Amino acid sequence: MIIYNVTTNIHESVHDQWMIWMQHKHIPEILATGKFSSARMVRVLIEEEMGGVTYSVQYTTDSKETLEKYYQEDAPAFREEGLKLFGDKMLAFRTELELISDH
């Protein structure tokens, strides 16, 4: 199992708008691609020097190949929408994780 982790710092001035967009549009649309089986959104419990609030969304997929298909077929449009809506008020970075074991 592969976890596609997107960590985002969002400026307080657009926080509420971003949260509504994430929970009611963005995450559901990513799940609707059929390339992920679940998504989990968590708040990162650190205070950033730059301010804002940081969240992590972890999307679960079956393989690296499926994640690559997402990158090729879907990711550019999703990233463009986020930039268009929130611009420099949103800073995101992505990490790929491989599940080794659950305990």
Sequence and secondary structure as in RCSB ss.txt:
>XXXX:A:sequence
MIIYNVTTNIHESVHDQWMIWMQHKHIPEILATGKFSSARMVRVLIEEEMGGVTYSVQYTTDSKETLEKYYQEDA
PAFREEGLKLFGDKMLAFRTELELISDH
>XXXX:A:secstr
 EEEEEEEEE GGGHHHHHHHIIIIIHHHHHHTSS SEEEEEE     TT SEEEEEEEEES HHHHHHHHHHTH
HHHHHHHHHHHGGGEEEEEEEEE     
